[in-house]
Amino acid sequence: MTETTKLSYWYCNGCQRNLFHGEFRFNCTVCNNYDYCEQCAATLDPPHPHRMIRELAYGCEEGKETDVIDMATGIRVATALYWDRHCMGVRDVDKDNPSLYTDSYSWLTFKTVGDRSKNFGHGLRGLIEPRGYLGICAANRPEWMITDFA
């Protein structure tokens, strides 16, 4: 993760400082608008009584105007605006018991999803005739959405 001086929308309820864009915040699943920075979440004594979810803090983005509103344009604009934010995630599997999931996710950023969709789309051009059809049969996973976007 790159260091930034851009402030996010959130502040830490422990040390009362503003969190930076791209910094991890720990958000309470019960309390409304209650966040900790990474250091406070690890060292606060006593710990917060509810479960805390690790998320990226992000700040305000500059708006981009577009004349054409279609799916492809929407994906390109979202990729350009939110390139470093979480886009799609997959729940992690428990290493001790592969039939169970953990409370954590492995995330793909908007840039990763946009790049994979673009690359996959270019590959499909060599396989499918113009105005041809492609059937997608897959489980609910990021790969399905990336294929759909492509």
MARTI-198074 format. One record per residue (C-alpha): residue number from 0; residue in three letters; x negated, y negated, z. Coordinates in nm, 2 decimals. Example, Ala and Ser with C-alpha at 12.3 -4.5 7.8 and 13.67 -1.06 7.14 Angstrom:
REM MARTI-198074
    k    r      c1      c2      c3
    0  ALA   -1.23    0.45    0.78
    1  SER   -1.37    0.11    0.71
//
This chain:
REM MARTI-198074
    k    r      c1      c2      c3
    0  MET    0.00    0.00    0.00
    1  THR   -0.13   -0.34   -0.09
    2  GLU   -0.17   -0.62    0.17
    3  THR    0.07   -0.91    0.12
    4  THR    0.14   -1.24    0.28
    5  LYS    0.50   -1.25    0.15
    6  LEU    0.75   -1.23    0.44
    7  SER    1.04   -0.99    0.43
    8  TYR    1.40   -1.03    0.55
    9  TRP    1.32   -0.85    0.88
   10  TYR    1.15   -0.92    1.21
   11  CYS    1.03   -0.69    1.49
   12  ASN    1.26   -0.68    1.80
   13  GLY    0.96   -0.56    2.00
   14  CYS    0.69   -0.82    1.93
   15  GLN    0.92   -1.08    1.78
   16  ARG    0.71   -1.13    1.46
   17  ASN    0.82   -1.14    1.10
   18  LEU    0.75   -0.83    0.90
   19  PHE    0.57   -0.86    0.57
   20  HIS    0.70   -0.74    0.23
   21  GLY    0.58   -0.38    0.18
   22  GLU    0.52   -0.31    0.55
   23  PHE    0.70   -0.02    0.72
   24  ARG    0.98   -0.11    0.96
   25  PHE    1.16    0.13    1.19
   26  ASN    1.54    0.07    1.17
   27  CYS    1.78    0.19    1.45
   28  THR    2.06    0.42    1.32
   29  VAL    2.30    0.30    1.59
   30  CYS    2.22   -0.06    1.68
   31  ASN    2.31   -0.33    1.43
   32  ASN    2.01   -0.52    1.28
   33  TYR    1.75   -0.37    1.52
   34  ASP    1.40   -0.31    1.38
   35  TYR    1.05   -0.24    1.51
   36  CYS    0.72   -0.28    1.33
   37  GLU    0.50    0.03    1.31
   38  GLN    0.29   -0.06    1.61
   39  CYS    0.58   -0.13    1.84
   40  ALA    0.76    0.19    1.73
   41  ALA    0.45    0.39    1.83
   42  THR    0.36    0.21    2.16
   43  LEU    0.69    0.08    2.31
   44  ASP    0.75    0.21    2.66
   45  PRO    1.02    0.30    2.72
   46  PRO    1.10    0.40    2.36
   47  HIS    1.42    0.29    2.20
   48  PRO    1.71    0.52    2.30
   49  HIS    1.83    0.59    1.95
   50  ARG    1.68    0.75    1.64
   51  MET    1.47    0.52    1.43
   52  ILE    1.44    0.56    1.05
   53  ARG    1.11    0.45    0.87
   54  GLU    1.19    0.22    0.58
   55  LEU    1.00   -0.04    0.37
   56  ALA    1.06   -0.40    0.46
   57  TYR    1.11   -0.62    0.15
   58  GLY    1.16   -0.98    0.07
   59  CYS    1.35   -1.20   -0.17
   60  GLU    1.28   -1.13   -0.54
   61  GLU    1.29   -1.39   -0.81
   62  GLY    1.59   -1.34   -1.03
   63  LYS    1.56   -1.24   -1.40
   64  GLU    1.83   -1.35   -1.64
   65  THR    1.93   -1.12   -1.92
   66  ASP    2.18   -1.16   -2.20
   67  VAL    2.24   -0.79   -2.27
   68  ILE    2.40   -0.59   -1.99
   69  ASP    2.37   -0.22   -2.07
   70  MET    2.23    0.08   -1.88
   71  ALA    1.88    0.06   -2.05
   72  THR    1.85   -0.31   -1.98
   73  GLY    1.97   -0.27   -1.62
   74  ILE    1.70    0.00   -1.56
   75  ARG    1.43   -0.21   -1.71
   76  VAL    1.53   -0.52   -1.51
   77  ALA    1.55   -0.32   -1.18
   78  THR    1.21   -0.16   -1.25
   79  ALA    1.06   -0.51   -1.31
   80  LEU    1.22   -0.67   -1.00
   81  TYR    1.18   -0.39   -0.75
   82  TRP    0.87   -0.20   -0.88
   83  ASP    0.73   -0.14   -0.53
   84  ARG    1.05   -0.04   -0.35
   85  HIS    1.19    0.31   -0.29
   86  CYS    1.42    0.42   -0.57
   87  MET    1.48    0.79   -0.54
   88  GLY    1.40    1.03   -0.26
   89  VAL    1.40    1.40   -0.19
   90  ARG    1.44    1.54    0.16
   91  ASP    1.12    1.71    0.29
   92  VAL    1.14    2.08    0.37
   93  ASP    1.03    2.21    0.71
   94  LYS    0.69    2.37    0.68
   95  ASP    0.77    2.63    0.95
   96  ASN    1.11    2.72    0.82
   97  PRO    1.15    2.65    0.44
   98  SER    1.53    2.70    0.46
   99  LEU    1.56    2.38    0.68
  100  TYR    1.51    2.02    0.59
  101  THR    1.33    1.76    0.80
  102  ASP    1.46    1.40    0.87
  103  SER    1.19    1.26    0.64
  104  TYR    1.19    1.19    0.26
  105  SER    0.94    1.18   -0.01
  106  TRP    1.01    0.87   -0.21
  107  LEU    0.95    0.76   -0.57
  108  THR    0.92    0.39   -0.64
  109  PHE    1.12    0.20   -0.91
  110  LYS    0.79    0.17   -1.11
  111  THR    0.73    0.55   -1.10
  112  VAL    1.09    0.63   -1.20
  113  GLY    1.08    0.37   -1.48
  114  ASP    0.74    0.50   -1.61
  115  ARG    0.86    0.86   -1.60
  116  SER    1.19    0.78   -1.78
  117  LYS    1.01    0.59   -2.05
  118  ASN    0.75    0.86   -2.11
  119  PHE    1.01    1.14   -2.11
  120  GLY    1.22    0.94   -2.35
  121  HIS    0.93    0.90   -2.59
  122  GLY    0.87    1.27   -2.57
  123  LEU    1.24    1.34   -2.65
  124  ARG    1.22    1.13   -2.97
  125  GLY    1.00    1.40   -3.12
  126  LEU    1.25    1.68   -3.03
  127  ILE    1.59    1.53   -3.09
  128  GLU    1.72    1.38   -3.41
  129  PRO    1.85    1.02   -3.40
  130  ARG    2.21    1.02   -3.27
  131  GLY    2.16    1.38   -3.16
  132  TYR    2.28    1.53   -2.83
  133  LEU    2.10    1.67   -2.53
  134  GLY    2.27    1.87   -2.26
  135  ILE    2.14    1.83   -1.90
  136  CYS    2.21    2.10   -1.65
  137  ALA    2.02    2.05   -1.32
  138  ALA    2.05    2.02   -0.95
  139  ASN    2.09    1.68   -0.78
  140  ARG    1.72    1.58   -0.79
  141  PRO    1.53    1.27   -0.92
  142  GLU    1.43    1.47   -1.23
  143  TRP    1.79    1.49   -1.34
  144  MET    1.83    1.11   -1.31
  145  ILE    1.49    1.05   -1.48
  146  THR    1.61    1.27   -1.77
  147  ASP    1.94    1.09   -1.79
  148  PHE    1.77    0.75   -1.79
  149  ALA    1.53    0.87   -2.07
//
